[in-house]
């Protein structure tokens, strides 16, 4: 896992990266996709655009209502082992966090928050979230998934879909990620996705903390 983004205070640089070995999203591909499309038309940016489903996953723009389903998968303390942000302890707190994330950055025209809940196609279960923060054509990416979904390739599948969507949008030139050096699952995942570890000279990343490893995908 990588850093988890806590957007409770929009004036504080968000913690973007949460990297876990399981991430999936499935949605009854009809009403939700239609809603996402209408939202995208109204907003006119990437923050509410439709992310096409992958082979095993479906993606829904993250909303407070997803908290009831996602609380159990995300409540295991091991999910938060390498994240410095405080884990949520109630459904209400998680719903509040999701609502703030969905609202986007106030008064920051040059920044976009993109958040999706992830479902499995097979049983419609919500199992995690993915996100990207876009600043200066640079995306800092993140995901958070329930422990029971780790090790099944869902994170690779979901992040690949997110990368493809953002590249096709023309809004992103490169992708960045930071992680605790002890977080071997996240490091291995980034390697599978084609990220390269940086030794120096990276941009100002809101998710970076001293001692973190920094990765880039161009």
PERA-V71905 format. One line per field, one symbol per residue. ss: DSSP state (H for helix, E for strand, - for the rest). phi: phi as a letter, one per 30 degrees, with the letter a starting at -180 (. if undefined). psi: psi as a letter, one per 40 degrees, with the letter a starting at -180 (. if undefined). Layout:
ss->???
phi->???
psi->???
//
This chain:
ss->------------------------------HHHHHHHHHHHHH--HHH--------EEEEE--HHHHHHHHHHH--HHHH----------HHHHHHHHHHHHH-------EEEEEEEEEE-----EEEEEEEEEE--EEEEEEEE-HHH----HHHHHHHHHHHHHHHH----EEEEEE----HHHHHHHHH---EE---------------EEEEE-
phi->.cdcdccdcddcedddcbcbdbabbbbdfadddddddddddddibddbddcddcecbbbbedbeddddddeddcddeddceccdddddcbdddddddddddddiddhbdcbbccbbdcbdddbiddblbbabccbhiccccaabbdedcdiciddeddddddeddddddicbcabbbbaddddddddddddddjdcdccaicddcdddbejddcbbbc
psi->iahhhhfdheehhihdhhhiehhihiiggcdddddddddddddfaedfihhiiadeiihhhhideedddedddeehdddedfheihiieidddddddddddddihhfgdehihhhiihihddeehheaiiiihhhffhhhiiihiideeieeeddddddddddddddddeehdiiiiiiheegdddddddddeeihhidifiihhdehiheiihiih.
//
